Amino acid sequence: MHIIKRILASFSVPCVLFGFLFFAASLTPSLIPRGPMVQGVLGGLVMALGYLVARIVGLLWRAGDLPQLTGQTARLTMWGLTIVVVSFLGWTVASSLTWQNALRAKMGLAPADALDLISILTAAVLTFAVVFLIMGVIEWLFWIVQKRLYRIMPPRRANVLAAVLVALILFVVTRDGLFDQAVRALDTSYETAQELFDAAPPPPDDPDVVGGANSLIDWASMGQPGRDFVTTGPDAAAISAFSGRPARTPIRVYVGRAQSETPSERSELALAELIRLGAFEREVLIVTSPTGTGWMDPGSHDPVEYMHNGDIATVSVQYSYLQSPLALILETRTGLDQATSLLETVHHYWKTLPKDDRPRLYAHGLSLGAWSSMYATNLFRLVDDPIDGAFWAGPPFPSGFWNYVQNARTPDSPWVLPTIGDGSLVRYASHYSDASTATANWGQMRIVFLQYSSDPIVFYDPYSLWRAPPWMNDPPAPDASEHIRFIPIVTQFQLALDMALAFGAPPGHGHSYYAQDYIAPWVQATAPTGWTDADTKRLKAHCDLGVQFGCKND
């Protein structure tokens, strides 16, 4: 009870005023539309941050023994600031629903009927209270340590040492306590994956199918994502019905993480299975890196198999069981190592084959798979016998190669859809562009990026804490709000929340990539023989949202 009283006694009205300024700013739009509860949590969090910033500035001001306003001047200043903050808050509250509905309309969503200010304020107050309590406990801990140190050293030295000790305590507690508990909770992902192995359905009846009796790959160890990948998708009959000519059944090879201990062992097994199935006798071979869970997007792989009339093989190796955001944090190295090992192994064997009697070789990946695939595609290693191209969709913002290419854009081209040189090596596609336009024809290698202009996984910027992301300096994209404004600190948290919401955006927006937008980039990257614009339209009509964003394969 004494702690609560001490915390409440430190409550500062001017700091709350500054917090309200942050809350008002949080109502401005960002990349993804927000509902009332989500907006409330965001508002409460940034309000607490605004309060904290004001407290820190105040402490530093007093520590520097700088002059302070008193009397009538202080009261008038406070009233003036209050009027400014309340006016700004009133404007953002009145405009928020209009901003959100305008953004929803651009993404094809139905408009919200009302702002639901009660839900927003309730969530904001609860969130602020929790964060304020946590900050109060930390401040109380600082007081306790500070009080003990005052007995043995001068105040200034005690203050500095107390801050260092409290920071150290928090680091140890979160690292060895809360963080470890969180990771242990995430270990249930592994348990769930193992249950999928143990409860695997019977292997395929065809002994030559991956996972079948003659396969080198264990059916149960493939896990659910791998089994889905190799058993779904179009067969020769479905492709022939679409193309009107004899087709082949595509080859799909997938090695689960549970199959072997090391990335190299899994990669060698994948290569052996490719050789067994005759994958190097096909027209096209795609080396794909999956998402964190091992999922392979049928919206990407089904269409490219149709456009090559089934004369194609795809290989992938799983590196994690975690969702991509968790795999990005906890298993980054694992994904990079596995993607590199697989591409190196396949490329090394591919190089030994006659150039006129081997498949065209491509790298591919979506989201975290794009990041690891880019990392694996070492252009210096490939320079003596390069692959034919790459197609990467939704590359996460930390991707090194993507950042390098982005920063090489033509200065007057937009950040979300840049132009790279004459377009003979690298081109970009989006929901509104198919990568077909360039000042030069394609060269020997073709690299295509597919990125949605509203995808925060791609366009989040860690430096937006204090500076505007590059894309905010351009005119807004077709599915972006014209009311987006950079606000220090607030923009950072808006974009961070957008990343959590991105997977639930409508197809063609956020991080929801789907078949219709994969088709044209695959055409540009792999140049299917005899393919026409009419074929692209027919395939887009054939593919729909019915089967996990894939194509109708029956």
KOLMARSE-863608 format. One record per residue (C-alpha): residue in one letter; x, y, z; chain. Coordinates in steps of 0.02 Angstrom, whole numbers, always signed. Layout:
<sites>
SITE   rest        u        v        w   kette
SITE      a        X        Y        Z       A
...
</sites>
This chain:
<sites>
SITE   rest        u        v        w   kette
SITE      m       +0       +0       +0       A
SITE      h     +145     +115      +39       A
SITE      i     +213      +83     -137       A
SITE      i      +46     +130     -218       A
SITE      k      +36     +291     -117       A
SITE      r     +215     +335     -162       A
SITE      i     +181     +302     -347       A
SITE      l      +21     +406     -348       A
SITE      a     +109     +546     -255       A
SITE      s     +230     +561     -400       A
SITE      f      +87     +584     -525       A
SITE      s     +119     +740     -629       A
SITE      v      -21     +838     -713       A
SITE      p      +95     +927     -838       A
SITE      c     +167     +759     -888       A
SITE      v      -10     +691     -914       A
SITE      l      -43     +839    -1027       A
SITE      f     +108     +790    -1131       A
SITE      g      +43     +611    -1131       A
SITE      f     -124     +671    -1201       A
SITE      l      -28     +753    -1342       A
SITE      f      +46     +584    -1387       A
SITE      f     -125     +501    -1371       A
SITE      a     -199     +627    -1492       A
SITE      a      -57     +598    -1615       A
SITE      s      -88     +410    -1608       A
SITE      l     -260     +437    -1686       A
SITE      t     -181     +488    -1851       A
SITE      p     -180     +350    -1984       A
SITE      s      -35     +236    -2030       A
SITE      l      -20      +91    -2155       A
SITE      i     -154      -28    -2088       A
SITE      p     -331      +19    -2030       A
SITE      r     -357       +3    -1841       A
SITE      g     -511      -48    -1743       A
SITE      p     -564      +35    -1578       A
SITE      m     -481      -86    -1457       A
SITE      v     -317      -89    -1553       A
SITE      q     -320     +100    -1565       A
SITE      g     -352     +111    -1377       A
SITE      v     -204       +1    -1334       A
SITE      l      -92     +100    -1451       A
SITE      g     -155     +265    -1379       A
SITE      g     -129     +209    -1199       A
SITE      l      +47     +147    -1236       A
SITE      v     +106     +306    -1324       A
SITE      m      +19     +412    -1191       A
SITE      a     +125     +324    -1060       A
SITE      l     +279     +353    -1166       A
SITE      g     +235     +537    -1182       A
SITE      y     +215     +547     -994       A
SITE      l     +384     +461     -971       A
SITE      v     +470     +579    -1093       A
SITE      a     +400     +729    -1000       A
SITE      r     +457     +658     -833       A
SITE      i     +633     +628     -896       A
SITE      v     +645     +802     -971       A
SITE      g     +583     +875     -807       A
SITE      l     +710     +778     -705       A
SITE      l     +851     +831     -820       A
SITE      w     +791    +1011     -812       A
SITE      r     +794    +1011     -622       A
SITE      a     +958     +915     -616       A
SITE      g    +1035    +1051     -724       A
SITE      d     +970    +1182     -601       A
SITE      l     +886    +1275     -745       A
SITE      p     +759    +1414     -712       A
SITE      q     +577    +1363     -681       A
SITE      l     +416    +1457     -711       A
SITE      t     +321    +1509     -555       A
SITE      g     +165    +1606     -505       A
SITE      q      +55    +1688     -635       A
SITE      t     +176    +1650     -778       A
SITE      a     +171    +1464     -738       A
SITE      r      -19    +1462     -729       A
SITE      l      -41    +1556     -893       A
SITE      t      +84    +1442     -979       A
SITE      m       -8    +1287     -915       A
SITE      w     -175    +1354     -975       A
SITE      g     -102    +1395    -1145       A
SITE      l      -29    +1220    -1164       A
SITE      t     -193    +1143    -1107       A
SITE      i     -290    +1238    -1239       A
SITE      v     -168    +1184    -1374       A
SITE      v     -172    +1000    -1322       A
SITE      v     -361     +994    -1302       A
SITE      s     -385    +1077    -1472       A
SITE      f     -267     +954    -1555       A
SITE      l     -352     +808    -1467       A
SITE      g     -523     +870    -1520       A
SITE      w     -467     +884    -1701       A
SITE      t     -392     +709    -1707       A
SITE      v     -543     +631    -1621       A
SITE      a     -662     +717    -1742       A
SITE      s     -557     +665    -1893       A
SITE      s     -506     +489    -1841       A
SITE      l     -658     +397    -1909       A
SITE      t     -644     +488    -2076       A
SITE      w     -459     +445    -2089       A
SITE      q     -485     +262    -2047       A
SITE      n     -634     +242    -2165       A
SITE      a     -539     +324    -2308       A
SITE      l     -399     +199    -2283       A
SITE      r     -522      +54    -2268       A
SITE      a     -603     +107    -2432       A
SITE      k     -435     +103    -2521       A
SITE      m     -414      -78    -2464       A
SITE      g     -589     -129    -2512       A
SITE      l     -654     -143    -2333       A
SITE      a     -826      -89    -2274       A
SITE      p     -826      +75    -2178       A
SITE      a     -840      +76    -1989       A
SITE      d    -1007     +143    -1929       A
SITE      a     -941     +238    -1780       A
SITE      l     -780     +286    -1692       A
SITE      d     -829     +193    -1530       A
SITE      l     -738     +320    -1424       A
SITE      i     -791     +231    -1263       A
SITE      s     -696      +73    -1313       A
SITE      i     -545     +175    -1366       A
SITE      l     -538     +271    -1203       A
SITE      t     -567     +117    -1095       A
SITE      a     -426      +20    -1179       A
SITE      a     -314     +174    -1173       A
SITE      v     -342     +207     -987       A
SITE      l     -312      +24     -941       A
SITE      t     -154      +16    -1046       A
SITE      f      -90     +180     -975       A
SITE      a     -127     +121     -797       A
SITE      v      -29      -40     -821       A
SITE      v     +121      +47     -898       A
SITE      f     +114     +186     -769       A
SITE      l     +114      +57     -629       A
SITE      i     +264      -31     -704       A
SITE      m     +356     +135     -719       A
SITE      g     +308     +176     -540       A
SITE      v     +378      +12     -475       A
SITE      i     +541      +45     -567       A
SITE      e     +547     +221     -495       A
SITE      w     +511     +152     -320       A
SITE      l     +654      +29     -341       A
SITE      f     +767     +174     -390       A
SITE      w     +715     +268     -232       A
SITE      i     +757     +118     -122       A
SITE      v     +930      +95     -199       A
SITE      q     +961     +281     -200       A
SITE      k     +916     +295      -15       A
SITE      r    +1040     +157      +31       A
SITE      l    +1179     +235      -71       A
SITE      y    +1152     +408       +7       A
SITE      r    +1221     +335     +169       A
SITE      i    +1391     +295      +95       A
SITE      m    +1424     +420      -46       A
SITE      p    +1384     +596     -109       A
SITE      p    +1210     +623     -187       A
SITE      r    +1266     +649     -368       A
SITE      r    +1370     +491     -368       A
SITE      a    +1230     +395     -280       A
SITE      n    +1103     +450     -411       A
SITE      v    +1210     +390     -556       A
SITE      l    +1254     +225     -473       A
SITE      a    +1073     +194     -423       A
SITE      a    +1018     +215     -604       A
SITE      v    +1152      +94     -662       A
SITE      l    +1108      -36     -529       A
SITE      v     +921      -28     -567       A
SITE      a     +955      -48     -753       A
SITE      l    +1065     -198     -715       A
SITE      i     +931     -276     -604       A
SITE      l     +799     -255     -739       A
SITE      f     +915     -330     -869       A
SITE      v     +951     -483     -763       A
SITE      v     +768     -509     -715       A
SITE      t     +701     -494     -892       A
SITE      r     +841     -596     -968       A
SITE      d     +846     -738     -842       A
SITE      g     +666     -730     -786       A
SITE      l     +530     -660     -899       A
SITE      f     +622     -691    -1063       A
SITE      d     +663     -871    -1020       A
SITE      q     +483     -902     -970       A
SITE      a     +423     -830    -1134       A
SITE      v     +542     -941    -1233       A
SITE      r     +486    -1093    -1134       A
SITE      a     +307    -1050    -1178       A
SITE      l     +356    -1039    -1360       A
SITE      d     +429    -1213    -1346       A
SITE      t     +250    -1275    -1357       A
SITE      s     +269    -1239    -1542       A
SITE      y     +393    -1381    -1549       A
SITE      e     +278    -1494    -1450       A
SITE      t     +135    -1455    -1568       A
SITE      a     +248    -1489    -1717       A
SITE      q     +298    -1657    -1643       A
SITE      e     +115    -1702    -1619       A
SITE      l      +92    -1669    -1803       A
SITE      f     +234    -1790    -1839       A
SITE      d     +163    -1924    -1725       A
SITE      a      -13    -1904    -1796       A
SITE      a      +42    -1903    -1978       A
SITE      p      -80    -1984    -2100       A
SITE      p      -23    -2138    -2199       A
SITE      p     +112    -2102    -2329       A
SITE      p      +63    -2085    -2513       A
SITE      d      +14    -2244    -2605       A
SITE      d     +130    -2201    -2749       A
SITE      p     +301    -2265    -2694       A
SITE      d     +392    -2137    -2802       A
SITE      v     +308    -1983    -2726       A
SITE      v     +408    -1887    -2596       A
SITE      g     +376    -1974    -2429       A
SITE      g     +321    -2135    -2516       A
SITE      a     +397    -2307    -2501       A
SITE      n     +542    -2272    -2620       A
SITE      s     +574    -2095    -2557       A
SITE      l     +731    -2048    -2463       A
SITE      i     +629    -1928    -2356       A
SITE      d     +531    -1985    -2203       A
SITE      w     +346    -1945    -2221       A
SITE      a     +313    -1910    -2037       A
SITE      s     +467    -1800    -2017       A
SITE      m     +407    -1683    -2154       A
SITE      g     +277    -1609    -2036       A
SITE      q     +109    -1541    -2089       A
SITE      p     +176    -1395    -2197       A
SITE      g     +286    -1513    -2297       A
SITE      r     +153    -1646    -2320       A
SITE      d      +29    -1514    -2378       A
SITE      f     +155    -1445    -2502       A
SITE      v     +201    -1609    -2587       A
SITE      t      +23    -1679    -2594       A
SITE      t      -71    -1525    -2653       A
SITE      g      -52    -1417    -2805       A
SITE      p      -94    -1455    -2986       A
SITE      d      -57    -1623    -3066       A
SITE      a      -32    -1661    -3251       A
SITE      a     -219    -1679    -3282       A
SITE      a     -263    -1511    -3203       A
SITE      i     -123    -1420    -3295       A
SITE      s     -167    -1503    -3460       A
SITE      a     -349    -1452    -3439       A
SITE      f     -291    -1272    -3421       A
SITE      s     -158    -1270    -3558       A
SITE      g     -247    -1380    -3685       A
SITE      r      -93    -1484    -3718       A
SITE      p       -4    -1632    -3635       A
SITE      a      +74    -1582    -3468       A
SITE      r     +185    -1658    -3335       A
SITE      t     +153    -1672    -3150       A
SITE      p     +268    -1548    -3060       A
SITE      i     +400    -1614    -2941       A
SITE      r     +393    -1549    -2763       A
SITE      v     +529    -1597    -2638       A
SITE      y     +521    -1547    -2455       A
SITE      v     +634    -1597    -2311       A
SITE      g     +570    -1568    -2134       A
SITE      r     +681    -1500    -1997       A
SITE      a     +657    -1660    -1896       A
SITE      q     +732    -1764    -2037       A
SITE      s     +915    -1731    -1992       A
SITE      e    +1019    -1637    -1865       A
SITE      t    +1115    -1514    -1974       A
SITE      p    +1073    -1399    -2120       A
SITE      s    +1201    -1484    -2231       A
SITE      e    +1128    -1657    -2199       A
SITE      r     +953    -1597    -2242       A
SITE      s    +1018    -1510    -2399       A
SITE      e    +1111    -1664    -2460       A
SITE      l     +954    -1767    -2434       A
SITE      a     +852    -1641    -2533       A
SITE      l     +978    -1649    -2676       A
SITE      a     +976    -1839    -2677       A
SITE      e     +785    -1839    -2687       A
SITE      l     +790    -1712    -2829       A
SITE      i     +909    -1825    -2925       A
SITE      r     +802    -1979    -2889       A
SITE      l     +647    -1896    -2958       A
SITE      g     +733    -1825    -3113       A
SITE      a     +713    -1642    -3062       A
SITE      f     +869    -1590    -3157       A
SITE      e     +787    -1650    -3317       A
SITE      r     +647    -1523    -3300       A
SITE      e     +640    -1352    -3385       A
SITE      v     +639    -1251    -3223       A
SITE      l     +705    -1285    -3047       A
SITE      i     +657    -1170    -2903       A
SITE      v     +749    -1169    -2736       A
SITE      t     +628    -1097    -2610       A
SITE      s     +652    -1046    -2429       A
SITE      p     +492    -1069    -2328       A
SITE      t     +419     -954    -2196       A
SITE      g     +461     -980    -2012       A
SITE      t     +335    -1120    -1985       A
SITE      g     +392    -1207    -2144       A
SITE      w     +237    -1153    -2240       A
SITE      m     +245    -1140    -2429       A
SITE      d     +121    -1019    -2507       A
SITE      p      +16    -1110    -2638       A
SITE      g      -30     -941    -2710       A
SITE      s     +148     -928    -2771       A
SITE      h     +190    -1107    -2819       A
SITE      d      +29    -1162    -2904       A
SITE      p      +31    -1025    -3039       A
SITE      v     +213    -1048    -3090       A
SITE      e     +181    -1235    -3114       A
SITE      y      +35    -1196    -3229       A
SITE      m     +134    -1072    -3333       A
SITE      h     +274    -1198    -3365       A
SITE      n     +150    -1337    -3407       A
SITE      g     +212    -1441    -3260       A
SITE      d     +390    -1455    -3327       A
SITE      i     +457    -1388    -3163       A
SITE      a     +529    -1443    -2996       A
SITE      t     +531    -1353    -2828       A
SITE      v     +635    -1394    -2675       A
SITE      s     +628    -1326    -2498       A
SITE      v     +697    -1369    -2326       A
SITE      q     +615    -1321    -2162       A
SITE      y     +721    -1231    -2030       A
SITE      s     +596    -1186    -1893       A
SITE      y     +427    -1226    -1816       A
SITE      l     +396    -1049    -1753       A
SITE      q     +289     -914    -1831       A
SITE      s     +394     -800    -1941       A
SITE      p     +402     -651    -1819       A
SITE      l     +464     -767    -1681       A
SITE      a     +582     -860    -1797       A
SITE      l     +651     -690    -1851       A
SITE      i     +695     -650    -1670       A
SITE      l     +744     -820    -1601       A
SITE      e     +805     -922    -1750       A
SITE      t     +874     -797    -1875       A
SITE      r    +1041     -886    -1894       A
SITE      t     +956    -1054    -1919       A
SITE      g     +856     -991    -2067       A
SITE      l    +1003     -906    -2149       A
SITE      d    +1114    -1059    -2127       A
SITE      q     +984    -1179    -2197       A
SITE      a     +943    -1072    -2349       A
SITE      t    +1128    -1048    -2388       A
SITE      s    +1165    -1233    -2370       A
SITE      l    +1022    -1286    -2484       A
SITE      l    +1060    -1162    -2623       A
SITE      e    +1247    -1200    -2615       A
SITE      t    +1215    -1387    -2623       A
SITE      v    +1094    -1377    -2769       A
SITE      h    +1195    -1246    -2863       A
SITE      h    +1357    -1345    -2843       A
SITE      y    +1278    -1500    -2923       A
SITE      w    +1187    -1396    -3056       A
SITE      k    +1354    -1320    -3111       A
SITE      t    +1421    -1493    -3154       A
SITE      l    +1285    -1520    -3284       A
SITE      p    +1300    -1466    -3467       A
SITE      k    +1234    -1290    -3487       A
SITE      d    +1121    -1341    -3631       A
SITE      d    +1052    -1491    -3536       A
SITE      r    +1002    -1428    -3365       A
SITE      p     +853    -1333    -3294       A
SITE      r     +847    -1146    -3274       A
SITE      l     +881    -1114    -3090       A
SITE      y     +789     -986    -2982       A
SITE      a     +786     -933    -2799       A
SITE      h     +623     -889    -2715       A
SITE      g     +550     -846    -2545       A
SITE      l     +407     -755    -2460       A
SITE      s     +428     -645    -2306       A
SITE      l     +559     -723    -2191       A
SITE      g     +590     -847    -2330       A
SITE      a     +634     -702    -2445       A
SITE      w     +760     -637    -2318       A
SITE      s     +849     -804    -2299       A
SITE      s     +842     -837    -2486       A
SITE      m     +920     -668    -2524       A
SITE      y    +1056     -702    -2397       A
SITE      a    +1090     -870    -2479       A
SITE      t    +1098     -795    -2654       A
SITE      n    +1277     -737    -2640       A
SITE      l    +1307     -651    -2807       A
SITE      f    +1496     -660    -2785       A
SITE      r    +1488     -849    -2765       A
SITE      l    +1372     -862    -2916       A
SITE      v    +1471     -750    -3032       A
SITE      d    +1564     -892    -3121       A
SITE      d    +1401     -984    -3163       A
SITE      p    +1254     -879    -3105       A
SITE      i    +1078     -938    -3076       A
SITE      d     +946     -878    -3198       A
SITE      g     +855     -766    -3077       A
SITE      a     +760     -740    -2916       A
SITE      f     +587     -689    -2860       A
SITE      w     +566     -624    -2683       A
SITE      a     +399     -571    -2609       A
SITE      g     +370     -466    -2453       A
SITE      p     +554     -449    -2403       A
SITE      p     +568     -399    -2218       A
SITE      f     +642     -228    -2185       A
SITE      p     +809     -293    -2110       A
SITE      s     +853     -388    -2271       A
SITE      g    +1028     -333    -2317       A
SITE      f    +1019     -362    -2504       A
SITE      w     +847     -281    -2517       A
SITE      n     +910     -126    -2425       A
SITE      y    +1060     -117    -2542       A
SITE      v     +950     -124    -2696       A
SITE      q     +823       -2    -2626       A
SITE      n     +957     +127    -2594       A
SITE      a    +1020     +107    -2772       A
SITE      r     +854     +167    -2844       A
SITE      t     +837     +306    -2970       A
SITE      p     +818     +463    -2861       A
SITE      d     +650     +517    -2933       A
SITE      s     +570     +344    -2915       A
SITE      p     +460     +306    -2764       A
SITE      w     +531     +207    -2618       A
SITE      v     +386      +83    -2622       A
SITE      l     +407      +46    -2808       A
SITE      p     +582      +99    -2859       A
SITE      t     +668      +95    -3027       A
SITE      i     +840      +13    -3026       A
SITE      g     +952      +68    -3169       A
SITE      d     +880      +22    -3338       A
SITE      g     +782     -126    -3269       A
SITE      s     +887     -259    -3355       A
SITE      l     +936     -343    -3190       A
SITE      v     +810     -292    -3055       A
SITE      r     +628     -244    -3066       A
SITE      y     +489     -216    -2940       A
SITE      a     +307     -270    -2939       A
SITE      s     +162     -226    -2825       A
SITE      h      -26     -242    -2817       A
SITE      y      -30     -103    -2947       A
SITE      s     +122     -144    -3056       A
SITE      d     +179     -305    -3142       A
SITE      a     +366     -270    -3169       A
SITE      s     +345     -277    -3358       A
SITE      t     +398      -98    -3393       A
SITE      a     +582      -48    -3407       A
SITE      t     +694      +52    -3522       A
SITE      a     +796     -103    -3567       A
SITE      n     +763     -286    -3600       A
SITE      w     +804     -417    -3470       A
SITE      g     +985     -472    -3457       A
SITE      q    +1053     -646    -3419       A
SITE      m     +991     -642    -3238       A
SITE      r     +818     -581    -3187       A
SITE      i     +779     -523    -3010       A
SITE      v     +601     -472    -2964       A
SITE      f     +538     -403    -2798       A
SITE      l     +353     -406    -2756       A
SITE      q     +310     -285    -2617       A
SITE      y     +145     -207    -2569       A
SITE      s     +152      -21    -2535       A
SITE      s      +50      -46    -2376       A
SITE      d     +159     -187    -2307       A
SITE      p     +238     -134    -2141       A
SITE      i     +342     -295    -2135       A
SITE      v     +434     -219    -2284       A
SITE      f     +423      -34    -2245       A
SITE      y     +442      -27    -2057       A
SITE      d     +591      +84    -2014       A
SITE      p     +678      +68    -1845       A
SITE      y     +743     +246    -1866       A
SITE      s     +565     +313    -1873       A
SITE      l     +585     +345    -1686       A
SITE      w     +661     +513    -1735       A
SITE      r     +653     +530    -1925       A
SITE      a     +525     +499    -2062       A
SITE      p     +542     +336    -2161       A
SITE      p     +595     +369    -2342       A
SITE      w     +424     +322    -2412       A
SITE      m     +340     +458    -2310       A
SITE      n     +434     +586    -2413       A
SITE      d     +350     +525    -2574       A
SITE      p     +171     +555    -2632       A
SITE      p      +57     +424    -2552       A
SITE      a      +37     +257    -2641       A
SITE      p     -137     +208    -2706       A
SITE      d     -180     +111    -2547       A
SITE      a      -97     +231    -2425       A
SITE      s     -179     +374    -2331       A
SITE      e     -141     +551    -2386       A
SITE      h     -158     +600    -2203       A
SITE      i       -6     +502    -2142       A
SITE      r     +114     +618    -2052       A
SITE      f     +279     +582    -1968       A
SITE      i     +271     +608    -1779       A
SITE      p     +428     +566    -1677       A
SITE      i     +407     +413    -1564       A
SITE      v     +222     +394    -1610       A
SITE      t     +257     +343    -1790       A
SITE      q     +377     +208    -1728       A
SITE      f     +241     +127    -1623       A
SITE      q     +108     +148    -1756       A
SITE      l     +216      +53    -1881       A
SITE      a     +261      -79    -1752       A
SITE      l      +76     -109    -1721       A
SITE      d      +46     -111    -1909       A
SITE      m     +166     -259    -1922       A
SITE      a      +57     -358    -1801       A
SITE      l      -99     -314    -1903       A
SITE      a      -20     -338    -2075       A
SITE      f      -60     -524    -2090       A
SITE      g     -247     -489    -2071       A
SITE      a     -255     -357    -2208       A
SITE      p     -362     -391    -2363       A
SITE      p     -275     -489    -2504       A
SITE      g     -164     -372    -2603       A
SITE      h     -127     -261    -2453       A
SITE      g      -22     -268    -2297       A
SITE      h      +70     -435    -2289       A
SITE      s      -70     -535    -2373       A
SITE      y      +12     -588    -2536       A
SITE      y      -98     -692    -2652       A
SITE      a      -99     -785    -2817       A
SITE      q     -157     -646    -2934       A
SITE      d       -9     -536    -2888       A
SITE      y     +120     -677    -2900       A
SITE      i      +77     -721    -3079       A
SITE      a     +146     -572    -3177       A
SITE      p     +311     -566    -3078       A
SITE      w     +336     -753    -3108       A
SITE      v     +311     -722    -3294       A
SITE      q     +443     -585    -3290       A
SITE      a     +566     -688    -3187       A
SITE      t     +551     -857    -3276       A
SITE      a     +494     -810    -3454       A
SITE      p     +382     -961    -3490       A
SITE      t     +398    -1024    -3668       A
SITE      g     +261     -955    -3782       A
SITE      w     +173     -866    -3641       A
SITE      t      +62     -718    -3687       A
SITE      d      -33     -579    -3599       A
SITE      a     -191     -676    -3637       A
SITE      d     -120     -825    -3544       A
SITE      t      -86     -714    -3394       A
SITE      k     -267     -655    -3393       A
SITE      r     -331     -835    -3408       A
SITE      l     -221     -893    -3264       A
SITE      k     -276     -749    -3154       A
SITE      a     -455     -797    -3189       A
SITE      h     -415     -979    -3148       A
SITE      c     -334     -937    -2982       A
SITE      d     -443     -875    -2841       A
SITE      l     -448     -862    -2651       A
SITE      g     -532    -1030    -2629       A
SITE      v     -385    -1137    -2576       A
SITE      q     -267    -1040    -2463       A
SITE      f     -248     -906    -2598       A
SITE      g     -197    -1042    -2721       A
SITE      c     -272    -1100    -2886       A
SITE      k     -418    -1213    -2929       A
SITE      n     -329    -1377    -2960       A
SITE      d     -479    -1487    -2993       A
</sites>
